[in-house]
Amino acid sequence: MLLNLTIRNWKSFEKETSLVLTPSRERQHRETLSEVPGFRSLKALPVISVYGGNASGKTSLLEALGFLRQLVVKGVAPDMPIPVDPFLLGSASQEDPVVLDVTFLKGETVYQLTVGLTRERVCFESLGQVKDNGGFKELYRRDPSDETPFAIGEGCFDAPDRVRFVFEGTRDNQLFLHNAISQNVDELREAYLWFRDCLVVLGANAGPRPFGAYFMRNGFLDFASHQLHVLDTGIERLEGVDVDYHSIGMPTDIEHQIESMQPDTQLVMIFEKNPGDYDFEVYTATVTDDHPTVRKLRSIHKATGGREVAFDLNRESAGTKRLISLLPMMYDFCSGDEAASCEKVYLVDELDRCLHSMLSKHIIETFLDTCNAKTRKQLIFTTHDLLLMDQSLLRRDEMYIIERDRTGRSQLTGLNEFEGLRYDRDLVRSYLAGRFGGIPMFAGEE
């Protein structure tokens, strides 16, 4: 679980800004809060919603975690600059490091990773474990400007000399955490796996790739069919229809891949015609008796008299196709035993994109219905849908406003920081009246 994200000099966030996912003293919806193992009273919020005008910095906030995930999991190629994106509208910020600080729970341990980066190098990096008594057990610290450029915590590694040797081979443009995992420093693997396996970032233009990755999971197609049916898309179910793959214009390399498949294997193929517009088709290939069979996924609708009609997916509405791209997330959160053990942290930009307000709210309600003291899953989303700014749905400390000032600087503020907001207050009216900031200011307005 994500417990805190602090950023500085990242895109439009020049000054230090924090997204806090530990609850305030508010009493609403306490049944959805997650316990943090090893801590007597610390809990975690299951959901965060972020509101603000266009170009206020909502997407940039989520991209900070996506960027850090990329550095931890995939790293940067040798002799390539680190693709940092500092604040460009100040006098000195372009030369200052981008600072990202993340506190998260993986397994039974709370970790804190802090990095400072320029295009040329990692300026500093540290990873440690946060303790209930306020203590901090440092696993390693890297600071090339210090007399001791690399230090490790006492007793943290079975082979400390080898760890120091791995550091010596870590490039200036590379996180030590990334290199250490590639060199099998297993004491850091749990923290690494949080970034690789738990953190999922879905941009506003996120296409159907996650759907393809989940397609062969046991029970997923039934789950997807059921959700599309009950959510009033007009779809009865999803079903595969046999097609001649030689006649549908597949790329030659894909045809060769199908023809070289081994018996009893399967392949899922997704073809996007216009990425960002949710225009895609899904095919599956299986091999039995040395003969490949290709099926095209189609949606089944009911016609007059109960007759069933199969539609290509590209005939569905943009909202339905956006919903299809969110089905893997819904499956992770809500599908029985797998959902109960889910540790995914989903960051969804513009959750409401192409979706009716009632559908967006239903997705959030369904998620929160599965949250309790023992669950570890989280949903963090940006939105323009003000009907989701609802205290019957979310706690005040689960709602944030991003405001960009006239100098281009973004600031993040939790609604629980505003005094006098009662549990029965109409937040939308206060927001539109400008009390919280974060609304568009058109030319000529003061």
Secondary structure by P-SEA (a helix, b strand, c coil): cccbbbbccccccccccccccccccccccccccccccccccbbbbcbbbbbbcccccaaaaaaaaaaaaaaacccccccccccccccccccccccccbbbbbbbbcccbbbbbbbbbccccccbbbbbbbccccbbbbcbbbbccccccccccccccccaaaaaaaaaaccccccaaaaaaaaccccaaaaaaaacccbbbbcccccaaaaaaaccccaaaaaaaaaaaaacccccbbbbbbbccccccccaaaaaaaaaccccbbbbbbbbcccccccbbbbbbbbcccbbbbbbbbbbbbcccbbbbbbccccccaaaaaaaaaaaaaaacccccccccccbbbbbccccccccaaaaaaaaaaaaaaccccccbbbbbcccccccccccccccccbbbbbbccccbbbbbbcccccccccccaaaaaaaaccccccccccccc
